[in-house]
Amino acid sequence: MLEDSYMPVKLFRNLSLQHLEGSKFEYIEQECGILIGGNYESLTPVLADRLLARQMKVAEHTPLLRITSLSYSESGEFLNYSVMFRNASEYQVEYHLRRLHPEKSYRYSRRAPPVIGG
């Protein structure tokens, strides 16, 4: 995986390489006390060019996923912008889309969705 991340200095003045070697989101919530409100993510298939292939130690034209991510706090403040490249053969994406029907009242609407494969 190859990642470039951008985080506002005004919020993370004590951010170090050690923090980034662990979970940056754990650092944001536990050390900085900022609640993460959500994340926008975009996945785009790309082929590795010469530079990307060399950086990721893969053959040129290897299928990769370019993952763009924008995280924000509960108050709506920008926290992190990342662009990641992952080898498509080593990365799997799974998600659940829940359809809400506001006009209907569901008896079980507060239940968490089932965990698949767990």
Phi and psi in radians as a Rosetta constraint file:
Dihedral C 1 N 2 CA 2 C 2 CIRCULARHARMONIC -2.199 0.35
Dihedral N 2 CA 2 C 2 N 3 CIRCULARHARMONIC 2.294 0.35
Dihedral C 2 N 3 CA 3 C 3 CIRCULARHARMONIC -2.445 0.35
Dihedral N 3 CA 3 C 3 N 4 CIRCULARHARMONIC 2.400 0.35
Dihedral C 3 N 4 CA 4 C 4 CIRCULARHARMONIC -2.033 0.35
Dihedral N 4 CA 4 C 4 N 5 CIRCULARHARMONIC 2.210 0.35
Dihedral C 4 N 5 CA 5 C 5 CIRCULARHARMONIC -2.162 0.35
Dihedral N 5 CA 5 C 5 N 6 CIRCULARHARMONIC 2.561 0.35
Dihedral C 5 N 6 CA 6 C 6 CIRCULARHARMONIC -2.244 0.35
Dihedral N 6 CA 6 C 6 N 7 CIRCULARHARMONIC 2.158 0.35
Dihedral C 6 N 7 CA 7 C 7 CIRCULARHARMONIC -2.306 0.35
Dihedral N 7 CA 7 C 7 N 8 CIRCULARHARMONIC 2.430 0.35
Dihedral C 7 N 8 CA 8 C 8 CIRCULARHARMONIC -1.175 0.35
Dihedral N 8 CA 8 C 8 N 9 CIRCULARHARMONIC 2.197 0.35
Dihedral C 8 N 9 CA 9 C 9 CIRCULARHARMONIC -1.047 0.35
Dihedral N 9 CA 9 C 9 N 10 CIRCULARHARMONIC -0.645 0.35
Dihedral C 9 N 10 CA 10 C 10 CIRCULARHARMONIC -1.039 0.35
Dihedral N 10 CA 10 C 10 N 11 CIRCULARHARMONIC -0.446 0.35
Dihedral C 10 N 11 CA 11 C 11 CIRCULARHARMONIC -1.656 0.35
Dihedral N 11 CA 11 C 11 N 12 CIRCULARHARMONIC -0.433 0.35
Dihedral C 11 N 12 CA 12 C 12 CIRCULARHARMONIC -2.265 0.35
Dihedral N 12 CA 12 C 12 N 13 CIRCULARHARMONIC 1.011 0.35
Dihedral C 12 N 13 CA 13 C 13 CIRCULARHARMONIC -1.140 0.35
Dihedral N 13 CA 13 C 13 N 14 CIRCULARHARMONIC -0.484 0.35
Dihedral C 13 N 14 CA 14 C 14 CIRCULARHARMONIC -1.758 0.35
Dihedral N 14 CA 14 C 14 N 15 CIRCULARHARMONIC 0.262 0.35
Dihedral C 14 N 15 CA 15 C 15 CIRCULARHARMONIC -1.098 0.35
Dihedral N 15 CA 15 C 15 N 16 CIRCULARHARMONIC 2.298 0.35
Dihedral C 15 N 16 CA 16 C 16 CIRCULARHARMONIC -2.261 0.35
Dihedral N 16 CA 16 C 16 N 17 CIRCULARHARMONIC 2.962 0.35
Dihedral C 16 N 17 CA 17 C 17 CIRCULARHARMONIC -1.031 0.35
Dihedral N 17 CA 17 C 17 N 18 CIRCULARHARMONIC -0.632 0.35
Dihedral C 17 N 18 CA 18 C 18 CIRCULARHARMONIC -1.046 0.35
Dihedral N 18 CA 18 C 18 N 19 CIRCULARHARMONIC -0.710 0.35
Dihedral C 18 N 19 CA 19 C 19 CIRCULARHARMONIC -1.080 0.35
Dihedral N 19 CA 19 C 19 N 20 CIRCULARHARMONIC -0.698 0.35
Dihedral C 19 N 20 CA 20 C 20 CIRCULARHARMONIC -1.318 0.35
Dihedral N 20 CA 20 C 20 N 21 CIRCULARHARMONIC -0.347 0.35
Dihedral C 20 N 21 CA 21 C 21 CIRCULARHARMONIC -1.305 0.35
Dihedral N 21 CA 21 C 21 N 22 CIRCULARHARMONIC -0.328 0.35
Dihedral C 21 N 22 CA 22 C 22 CIRCULARHARMONIC -1.755 0.35
Dihedral N 22 CA 22 C 22 N 23 CIRCULARHARMONIC -2.528 0.35
Dihedral C 22 N 23 CA 23 C 23 CIRCULARHARMONIC -1.614 0.35
Dihedral N 23 CA 23 C 23 N 24 CIRCULARHARMONIC 2.036 0.35
Dihedral C 23 N 24 CA 24 C 24 CIRCULARHARMONIC -1.179 0.35
Dihedral N 24 CA 24 C 24 N 25 CIRCULARHARMONIC -0.478 0.35
Dihedral C 24 N 25 CA 25 C 25 CIRCULARHARMONIC -1.312 0.35
Dihedral N 25 CA 25 C 25 N 26 CIRCULARHARMONIC -0.574 0.35
Dihedral C 25 N 26 CA 26 C 26 CIRCULARHARMONIC -1.140 0.35
Dihedral N 26 CA 26 C 26 N 27 CIRCULARHARMONIC -0.736 0.35
Dihedral C 26 N 27 CA 27 C 27 CIRCULARHARMONIC -1.025 0.35
Dihedral N 27 CA 27 C 27 N 28 CIRCULARHARMONIC -0.813 0.35
Dihedral C 27 N 28 CA 28 C 28 CIRCULARHARMONIC -1.059 0.35
Dihedral N 28 CA 28 C 28 N 29 CIRCULARHARMONIC -0.819 0.35
Dihedral C 28 N 29 CA 29 C 29 CIRCULARHARMONIC -1.409 0.35
Dihedral N 29 CA 29 C 29 N 30 CIRCULARHARMONIC -0.784 0.35
Dihedral C 29 N 30 CA 30 C 30 CIRCULARHARMONIC -1.484 0.35
Dihedral N 30 CA 30 C 30 N 31 CIRCULARHARMONIC -0.715 0.35
Dihedral C 30 N 31 CA 31 C 31 CIRCULARHARMONIC -1.543 0.35
Dihedral N 31 CA 31 C 31 N 32 CIRCULARHARMONIC -0.611 0.35
Dihedral C 31 N 32 CA 32 C 32 CIRCULARHARMONIC -1.677 0.35
Dihedral N 32 CA 32 C 32 N 33 CIRCULARHARMONIC -0.246 0.35
Dihedral C 32 N 33 CA 33 C 33 CIRCULARHARMONIC 1.214 0.35
Dihedral N 33 CA 33 C 33 N 34 CIRCULARHARMONIC 0.465 0.35
Dihedral C 33 N 34 CA 34 C 34 CIRCULARHARMONIC -1.839 0.35
Dihedral N 34 CA 34 C 34 N 35 CIRCULARHARMONIC 2.154 0.35
Dihedral C 34 N 35 CA 35 C 35 CIRCULARHARMONIC -1.423 0.35
Dihedral N 35 CA 35 C 35 N 36 CIRCULARHARMONIC 2.257 0.35
Dihedral C 35 N 36 CA 36 C 36 CIRCULARHARMONIC -1.396 0.35
Dihedral N 36 CA 36 C 36 N 37 CIRCULARHARMONIC 2.192 0.35
Dihedral C 36 N 37 CA 37 C 37 CIRCULARHARMONIC -1.504 0.35
Dihedral N 37 CA 37 C 37 N 38 CIRCULARHARMONIC -0.571 0.35
Dihedral C 37 N 38 CA 38 C 38 CIRCULARHARMONIC 3.024 0.35
Dihedral N 38 CA 38 C 38 N 39 CIRCULARHARMONIC -3.024 0.35
Dihedral C 38 N 39 CA 39 C 39 CIRCULARHARMONIC -2.675 0.35
Dihedral N 39 CA 39 C 39 N 40 CIRCULARHARMONIC 2.313 0.35
Dihedral C 39 N 40 CA 40 C 40 CIRCULARHARMONIC -1.722 0.35
Dihedral N 40 CA 40 C 40 N 41 CIRCULARHARMONIC 2.365 0.35
Dihedral C 40 N 41 CA 41 C 41 CIRCULARHARMONIC -2.395 0.35
Dihedral N 41 CA 41 C 41 N 42 CIRCULARHARMONIC 2.466 0.35
Dihedral C 41 N 42 CA 42 C 42 CIRCULARHARMONIC -2.292 0.35
Dihedral N 42 CA 42 C 42 N 43 CIRCULARHARMONIC 2.294 0.35
Dihedral C 42 N 43 CA 43 C 43 CIRCULARHARMONIC -2.011 0.35
Dihedral N 43 CA 43 C 43 N 44 CIRCULARHARMONIC 2.227 0.35
Dihedral C 43 N 44 CA 44 C 44 CIRCULARHARMONIC -2.290 0.35
Dihedral N 44 CA 44 C 44 N 45 CIRCULARHARMONIC 2.224 0.35
Dihedral C 44 N 45 CA 45 C 45 CIRCULARHARMONIC -1.298 0.35
Dihedral N 45 CA 45 C 45 N 46 CIRCULARHARMONIC 2.383 0.35
Dihedral C 45 N 46 CA 46 C 46 CIRCULARHARMONIC -2.452 0.35
Dihedral N 46 CA 46 C 46 N 47 CIRCULARHARMONIC 2.852 0.35
Dihedral C 46 N 47 CA 47 C 47 CIRCULARHARMONIC -1.853 0.35
Dihedral N 47 CA 47 C 47 N 48 CIRCULARHARMONIC 2.412 0.35
Dihedral C 47 N 48 CA 48 C 48 CIRCULARHARMONIC -1.131 0.35
Dihedral N 48 CA 48 C 48 N 49 CIRCULARHARMONIC 2.177 0.35
Dihedral C 48 N 49 CA 49 C 49 CIRCULARHARMONIC -1.431 0.35
Dihedral N 49 CA 49 C 49 N 50 CIRCULARHARMONIC -3.081 0.35
Dihedral C 49 N 50 CA 50 C 50 CIRCULARHARMONIC -1.042 0.35
Dihedral N 50 CA 50 C 50 N 51 CIRCULARHARMONIC -0.822 0.35
Dihedral C 50 N 51 CA 51 C 51 CIRCULARHARMONIC -1.157 0.35
Dihedral N 51 CA 51 C 51 N 52 CIRCULARHARMONIC -0.840 0.35
Dihedral C 51 N 52 CA 52 C 52 CIRCULARHARMONIC -1.100 0.35
Dihedral N 52 CA 52 C 52 N 53 CIRCULARHARMONIC -0.702 0.35
Dihedral C 52 N 53 CA 53 C 53 CIRCULARHARMONIC -1.058 0.35
Dihedral N 53 CA 53 C 53 N 54 CIRCULARHARMONIC -0.742 0.35
Dihedral C 53 N 54 CA 54 C 54 CIRCULARHARMONIC -1.159 0.35
Dihedral N 54 CA 54 C 54 N 55 CIRCULARHARMONIC -0.774 0.35
Dihedral C 54 N 55 CA 55 C 55 CIRCULARHARMONIC -1.123 0.35
Dihedral N 55 CA 55 C 55 N 56 CIRCULARHARMONIC -0.620 0.35
Dihedral C 55 N 56 CA 56 C 56 CIRCULARHARMONIC -1.671 0.35
Dihedral N 56 CA 56 C 56 N 57 CIRCULARHARMONIC -0.027 0.35
Dihedral C 56 N 57 CA 57 C 57 CIRCULARHARMONIC 1.017 0.35
Dihedral N 57 CA 57 C 57 N 58 CIRCULARHARMONIC 0.861 0.35
Dihedral C 57 N 58 CA 58 C 58 CIRCULARHARMONIC -2.288 0.35
Dihedral N 58 CA 58 C 58 N 59 CIRCULARHARMONIC 2.935 0.35
Dihedral C 58 N 59 CA 59 C 59 CIRCULARHARMONIC -1.264 0.35
Dihedral N 59 CA 59 C 59 N 60 CIRCULARHARMONIC 2.609 0.35
Dihedral C 59 N 60 CA 60 C 60 CIRCULARHARMONIC -1.012 0.35
Dihedral N 60 CA 60 C 60 N 61 CIRCULARHARMONIC 2.492 0.35
Dihedral C 60 N 61 CA 61 C 61 CIRCULARHARMONIC 1.292 0.35
Dihedral N 61 CA 61 C 61 N 62 CIRCULARHARMONIC 0.215 0.35
Dihedral C 61 N 62 CA 62 C 62 CIRCULARHARMONIC -1.153 0.35
Dihedral N 62 CA 62 C 62 N 63 CIRCULARHARMONIC 2.363 0.35
Dihedral C 62 N 63 CA 63 C 63 CIRCULARHARMONIC -1.159 0.35
Dihedral N 63 CA 63 C 63 N 64 CIRCULARHARMONIC 2.243 0.35
Dihedral C 63 N 64 CA 64 C 64 CIRCULARHARMONIC -2.206 0.35
Dihedral N 64 CA 64 C 64 N 65 CIRCULARHARMONIC 2.837 0.35
Dihedral C 64 N 65 CA 65 C 65 CIRCULARHARMONIC -1.913 0.35
Dihedral N 65 CA 65 C 65 N 66 CIRCULARHARMONIC 2.221 0.35
Dihedral C 65 N 66 CA 66 C 66 CIRCULARHARMONIC -1.693 0.35
Dihedral N 66 CA 66 C 66 N 67 CIRCULARHARMONIC 2.036 0.35
Dihedral C 66 N 67 CA 67 C 67 CIRCULARHARMONIC -1.944 0.35
Dihedral N 67 CA 67 C 67 N 68 CIRCULARHARMONIC 2.039 0.35
Dihedral C 67 N 68 CA 68 C 68 CIRCULARHARMONIC -1.831 0.35
Dihedral N 68 CA 68 C 68 N 69 CIRCULARHARMONIC 2.298 0.35
Dihedral C 68 N 69 CA 69 C 69 CIRCULARHARMONIC -2.368 0.35
Dihedral N 69 CA 69 C 69 N 70 CIRCULARHARMONIC 2.360 0.35
Dihedral C 69 N 70 CA 70 C 70 CIRCULARHARMONIC -2.264 0.35
Dihedral N 70 CA 70 C 70 N 71 CIRCULARHARMONIC 2.000 0.35
Dihedral C 70 N 71 CA 71 C 71 CIRCULARHARMONIC -1.814 0.35
Dihedral N 71 CA 71 C 71 N 72 CIRCULARHARMONIC 2.558 0.35
Dihedral C 71 N 72 CA 72 C 72 CIRCULARHARMONIC -2.423 0.35
Dihedral N 72 CA 72 C 72 N 73 CIRCULARHARMONIC 2.763 0.35
Dihedral C 72 N 73 CA 73 C 73 CIRCULARHARMONIC -1.465 0.35
Dihedral N 73 CA 73 C 73 N 74 CIRCULARHARMONIC 3.010 0.35
Dihedral C 73 N 74 CA 74 C 74 CIRCULARHARMONIC -1.005 0.35
Dihedral N 74 CA 74 C 74 N 75 CIRCULARHARMONIC -0.542 0.35
Dihedral C 74 N 75 CA 75 C 75 CIRCULARHARMONIC -1.511 0.35
Dihedral N 75 CA 75 C 75 N 76 CIRCULARHARMONIC 0.032 0.35
Dihedral C 75 N 76 CA 76 C 76 CIRCULARHARMONIC 1.572 0.35
Dihedral N 76 CA 76 C 76 N 77 CIRCULARHARMONIC 0.130 0.35
Dihedral C 76 N 77 CA 77 C 77 CIRCULARHARMONIC -1.433 0.35
Dihedral N 77 CA 77 C 77 N 78 CIRCULARHARMONIC 2.382 0.35
Dihedral C 77 N 78 CA 78 C 78 CIRCULARHARMONIC -1.053 0.35
Dihedral N 78 CA 78 C 78 N 79 CIRCULARHARMONIC 2.315 0.35
Dihedral C 78 N 79 CA 79 C 79 CIRCULARHARMONIC -2.044 0.35
Dihedral N 79 CA 79 C 79 N 80 CIRCULARHARMONIC -0.696 0.35
Dihedral C 79 N 80 CA 80 C 80 CIRCULARHARMONIC -2.757 0.35
Dihedral N 80 CA 80 C 80 N 81 CIRCULARHARMONIC 2.341 0.35
Dihedral C 80 N 81 CA 81 C 81 CIRCULARHARMONIC -2.142 0.35
Dihedral N 81 CA 81 C 81 N 82 CIRCULARHARMONIC 2.190 0.35
Dihedral C 81 N 82 CA 82 C 82 CIRCULARHARMONIC -2.279 0.35
Dihedral N 82 CA 82 C 82 N 83 CIRCULARHARMONIC 2.527 0.35
Dihedral C 82 N 83 CA 83 C 83 CIRCULARHARMONIC -2.153 0.35
Dihedral N 83 CA 83 C 83 N 84 CIRCULARHARMONIC 2.066 0.35
Dihedral C 83 N 84 CA 84 C 84 CIRCULARHARMONIC -2.090 0.35
Dihedral N 84 CA 84 C 84 N 85 CIRCULARHARMONIC 2.590 0.35
Dihedral C 84 N 85 CA 85 C 85 CIRCULARHARMONIC -2.105 0.35
Dihedral N 85 CA 85 C 85 N 86 CIRCULARHARMONIC 2.247 0.35
Dihedral C 85 N 86 CA 86 C 86 CIRCULARHARMONIC -2.256 0.35
Dihedral N 86 CA 86 C 86 N 87 CIRCULARHARMONIC 2.547 0.35
Dihedral C 86 N 87 CA 87 C 87 CIRCULARHARMONIC -1.178 0.35
Dihedral N 87 CA 87 C 87 N 88 CIRCULARHARMONIC 2.107 0.35
Dihedral C 87 N 88 CA 88 C 88 CIRCULARHARMONIC -1.035 0.35
Dihedral N 88 CA 88 C 88 N 89 CIRCULARHARMONIC -0.511 0.35
Dihedral C 88 N 89 CA 89 C 89 CIRCULARHARMONIC -1.338 0.35
Dihedral N 89 CA 89 C 89 N 90 CIRCULARHARMONIC -0.194 0.35
Dihedral C 89 N 90 CA 90 C 90 CIRCULARHARMONIC -2.004 0.35
Dihedral N 90 CA 90 C 90 N 91 CIRCULARHARMONIC 0.142 0.35
Dihedral C 90 N 91 CA 91 C 91 CIRCULARHARMONIC -2.300 0.35
Dihedral N 91 CA 91 C 91 N 92 CIRCULARHARMONIC 2.308 0.35
Dihedral C 91 N 92 CA 92 C 92 CIRCULARHARMONIC -2.153 0.35
Dihedral N 92 CA 92 C 92 N 93 CIRCULARHARMONIC 2.381 0.35
Dihedral C 92 N 93 CA 93 C 93 CIRCULARHARMONIC -1.929 0.35
Dihedral N 93 CA 93 C 93 N 94 CIRCULARHARMONIC 2.240 0.35
Dihedral C 93 N 94 CA 94 C 94 CIRCULARHARMONIC -2.304 0.35
Dihedral N 94 CA 94 C 94 N 95 CIRCULARHARMONIC 2.427 0.35
Dihedral C 94 N 95 CA 95 C 95 CIRCULARHARMONIC -2.673 0.35
Dihedral N 95 CA 95 C 95 N 96 CIRCULARHARMONIC 2.830 0.35
Dihedral C 95 N 96 CA 96 C 96 CIRCULARHARMONIC -2.109 0.35
Dihedral N 96 CA 96 C 96 N 97 CIRCULARHARMONIC 2.234 0.35
Dihedral C 96 N 97 CA 97 C 97 CIRCULARHARMONIC -1.856 0.35
Dihedral N 97 CA 97 C 97 N 98 CIRCULARHARMONIC 2.096 0.35
Dihedral C 97 N 98 CA 98 C 98 CIRCULARHARMONIC -1.809 0.35
Dihedral N 98 CA 98 C 98 N 99 CIRCULARHARMONIC 2.289 0.35
Dihedral C 98 N 99 CA 99 C 99 CIRCULARHARMONIC -1.715 0.35
Dihedral N 99 CA 99 C 99 N 100 CIRCULARHARMONIC 2.118 0.35
Dihedral C 99 N 100 CA 100 C 100 CIRCULARHARMONIC -1.702 0.35
Dihedral N 100 CA 100 C 100 N 101 CIRCULARHARMONIC 2.429 0.35
Dihedral C 100 N 101 CA 101 C 101 CIRCULARHARMONIC -2.101 0.35
Dihedral N 101 CA 101 C 101 N 102 CIRCULARHARMONIC 1.566 0.35
Dihedral C 101 N 102 CA 102 C 102 CIRCULARHARMONIC -1.051 0.35
Dihedral N 102 CA 102 C 102 N 103 CIRCULARHARMONIC -0.438 0.35
Dihedral C 102 N 103 CA 103 C 103 CIRCULARHARMONIC -1.327 0.35
Dihedral N 103 CA 103 C 103 N 104 CIRCULARHARMONIC -0.198 0.35
Dihedral C 103 N 104 CA 104 C 104 CIRCULARHARMONIC -2.011 0.35
Dihedral N 104 CA 104 C 104 N 105 CIRCULARHARMONIC 2.598 0.35
Dihedral C 104 N 105 CA 105 C 105 CIRCULARHARMONIC -1.792 0.35
Dihedral N 105 CA 105 C 105 N 106 CIRCULARHARMONIC 2.113 0.35
Dihedral C 105 N 106 CA 106 C 106 CIRCULARHARMONIC -1.747 0.35
Dihedral N 106 CA 106 C 106 N 107 CIRCULARHARMONIC 2.347 0.35
Dihedral C 106 N 107 CA 107 C 107 CIRCULARHARMONIC -1.129 0.35
Dihedral N 107 CA 107 C 107 N 108 CIRCULARHARMONIC -0.594 0.35
Dihedral C 107 N 108 CA 108 C 108 CIRCULARHARMONIC -1.914 0.35
Dihedral N 108 CA 108 C 108 N 109 CIRCULARHARMONIC 0.464 0.35
Dihedral C 108 N 109 CA 109 C 109 CIRCULARHARMONIC -1.145 0.35
Dihedral N 109 CA 109 C 109 N 110 CIRCULARHARMONIC -0.315 0.35
Dihedral C 109 N 110 CA 110 C 110 CIRCULARHARMONIC -1.636 0.35
Dihedral N 110 CA 110 C 110 N 111 CIRCULARHARMONIC -0.028 0.35
Dihedral C 110 N 111 CA 111 C 111 CIRCULARHARMONIC -1.337 0.35
Dihedral N 111 CA 111 C 111 N 112 CIRCULARHARMONIC 2.532 0.35
Dihedral C 111 N 112 CA 112 C 112 CIRCULARHARMONIC -1.272 0.35
Dihedral N 112 CA 112 C 112 N 113 CIRCULARHARMONIC 2.598 0.35
Dihedral C 112 N 113 CA 113 C 113 CIRCULARHARMONIC -1.120 0.35
Dihedral N 113 CA 113 C 113 N 114 CIRCULARHARMONIC 2.664 0.35
Dihedral C 113 N 114 CA 114 C 114 CIRCULARHARMONIC -1.146 0.35
Dihedral N 114 CA 114 C 114 N 115 CIRCULARHARMONIC 2.604 0.35
Dihedral C 114 N 115 CA 115 C 115 CIRCULARHARMONIC -1.566 0.35
Dihedral N 115 CA 115 C 115 N 116 CIRCULARHARMONIC 2.185 0.35
Dihedral C 115 N 116 CA 116 C 116 CIRCULARHARMONIC -1.660 0.35
Dihedral N 116 CA 116 C 116 N 117 CIRCULARHARMONIC 2.264 0.35
Dihedral C 116 N 117 CA 117 C 117 CIRCULARHARMONIC 1.346 0.35
Dihedral N 117 CA 117 C 117 N 118 CIRCULARHARMONIC 0.233 0.35
